[in-house]
């Protein structure tokens, strides 16, 4: 399966500049210059992964009781996975939501592109905004995890939404809530188990603050996901049907 990740051999990785392959004391890859974050080169090291690396990391998110994700990504956190996962989710949301609408609305079958900007805004704001908040809170509370490591961890946790989005094609509310519950549980366990080693170093009050933030943001994400994209379709059909019916001229009563 080709997903656009550059394939690299071990020899090719070894000849890359050391500043792009090593982490500094804060866990971020070494860069030079005061305004390095404004350059493309600053972010290049975070795309230094192969196709096999991304697949291995995605698989790890479905095994929450094996907290080895941070060990896998510790020396090489990447941004490619979070960007690719969310781009795929945008395509899948648009396709599945429109297929549901086509199956339910036989007479007026049209493709709604409105899902694209909605999904893009929601997913990328969550995928990169939430870990920023989480990283700041953890840094204040004393967790030794870098900004890019947090983005990598949280971004890959969203891969649970890939199979869930496909299953959302089936318009059975009980089934949909069950798979949403699975997604919430899997993603929470994945994040907490992978953060456990760092959380165990904190006082119990600080530990529970971080756990509460993780649980709250995952519940919010999955509820928002379900209610915005996979309840809106059915509701919209009902509203459209009612509007059409009410707009038909009524025959005068005899």
N, C-alpha and C positions, 0 to 999 in steps of 0.2 A: 504493500500500500504506500503510495507516494503522497506525502502531505506538504511537500515543498521545503522540508528541512534539508540543509546542505549536508551531504554525506562527507565524512572526513575519516581518514585513517589515523591510527595512532601517531604515525610519523608526522602527518600534517599538523596535528595538535601540538606536538612537541616543538615545532619550529615557530609557533606563534609567540609574540612578545610576552615576556614574563609578566608584565603589568596587566595583561588581559586574562591571565590564567590563575592568578593568586589573589587571595582575599587579604585585606588589611585587618587591623585589629578590630575594627567595628563590623567586620563581616562583608564589607563591600569590596568590589574589585578595585585594585589600585589604579588611580588615574593621576595625571599631572596637570598643573595649571589651576588657577583660582576659579575660572569659569568653564571648567571642563564639562560640567553637566549641560551646557548649552550647545555642545557639539555632538554630531552623530557618532563620532569615535567613542564618546563616553558610554554609549549604550551598546556598541558593537559586541563587547564581551558577553553580554547577557543574551546573545543569540548564538553563542558558540556551543550548540548542541547538535547531535545527529538525530536522524529519524528514530533509531533504536532508543536513544535517551528519552525522547518524548513519549514513546510508546510505553517504556518501562515505568515512567513517572505517572502516566495516566492509569496504568494497571494498579499501581500502588494505592491509588485513591479508593479503589474498590475493596481494599483489604485493611479496614481501619484498625483492626486489632493487631496488625503488624506495623508498629510505628517506626518504619525504617525510611520514610520519605526524606526527612531532614538529613539522614545519614547519606542518602543517595545524592542529594542536591547541595550538601553542605559546602563543598568546594567549588560548585559550579551552578549557582541559582540562575534561572533563565527567565526571560520575558516572553520567549517565543511560545511556550505552552499556553500561558494565560491568554495571549492575543489570539492564537489559533483556535483554542477551545471556544472563546466567545464569538469569534467570527463564524464558526461552525454552528453554534447555537442560534445566531441571528438567521442564518439560512434555514435551519431546521424549523424554527418557530414560524417563519413566514410560510414555508411549505406546508407544515402540518396544520396550522390554523386555517389556511385557505382550503386545504383538502377537507377539513371538517365542515367548512362553510359550504363548499360545493356539494358534499354529500347530503347536507341538511336542507339546502335551498335549491331545489331542482329547477325552478323557473328562472331565477336571476343568478346565473353563474358567472361571477366576475372575480378577477384576481385583485386582492386588496394589498397594495404596496405600503400601506400605512404601518404595517407591522415592522418594516425595516427600520425607520427612524426611531420608533418606540423601543424596539428591542436593542438597537445600538446604544441609545442613550442610557437605558436602564442597566444593561449588562456591563458596559464599560465603566460607567460611574461606580457601580457596585464592585466590579472586579478590581478596580484600582483605587477607588476612594475608600472603601471599607478597610482594606489592609493598611492604608496610610493612617487611619484613625487607630486601628489596632496596634500598629507598630509604635506610634507615639505613646499610647497608654502603656504598652509593655516596657518601652524604654524608660518612662517615668517611674514605673514600678520596679525596675531593675532586671528585666529579662534581657539576656544577652543574645538578641536575635536582630539581625540587620534589617534595614528597610526592604532591600531587594529579596532577601530570604523570606520575609513575610508576604510580599506580593507573590512570589513563586508558590509558596505553600497554599495561600488562599486561592490563587488563580487556578491551580490544579484541582483544588477541592470542588470546583464548579463542574468538573468533568462528569460528576454524578448526574448532572442535568441532561447529558447527551442521550442515554437510553430512556430517561423519564420523558423527554420531549417527544420521542418517537411513540411511546406508549400513550401519550396524551391524545393521540388520534382517536382512540376509543372513547366515545362519549357516554361513559358510565360514571356518574358522579362518585359513587362509592369506590370504584376502582381507582379513579383519579386521586381521590384523597388518600387512599392506601399507598400509592406509589409516591405521592408527595411526602407522606409521613416517613416512608423509607428513605427518601432523599435527605430529609431533615436529619433523621437519626444517623445515617451514614456519614454525612458531611460534618456533623457535630463531633462524632466519635473520632473521625479522621483528624480533625484539627486538634482536639483535646489530647488524644493519645500521642500525637507528634510533638505537642508542646509540653507534654508531661515532664520530660527530663528537665526543662527549664523552669516549669512551674513548681516543681518539687524543691527548688532552691529558694523559693519565696516564702514569706509568712503566709499563714493560711488565709488571712483576710484579703491579701493582695491576690492570692491564687483564685479565690472565689470571684473577685471582681473581674478578672480576665475571663474566667469560665462563663460568667453571666453575660459578658459582652459577646462572646462567641455564640452562645445559645440564642441570645436576642437577635443578633444580626442574621443568623441562619434561618430562624423562624420567619423573620421579616422577609428575607429573600425569597423563600419558597412559597410563602403565602402571597406575596406580591406577584410572583411568577404565575401562580395558578389563577389568581383572581383577575389579573390584567390580560393574560393571553389565552387562557383556556376556560374561562367562564364568559368572557366578553363576547365570544363568537355566538354562543347559544342565545345569550341575552339580546344581542344585536339582531338576530334572526327574528326573535319574538317581537321586538320593537318594530322592525321593518314590516312584518306581517300585519301587526295591529294598525300601523300607520296607513298601509295600503288599503286595508279593509275600511278604515274610517274615512278615507278620501273618495271612496266610491259613492256616486250619487244615490241617494235613497229615493225609492219610489214613493210618491205621495200616498198617504193613507186614503182609502175610499170612505 
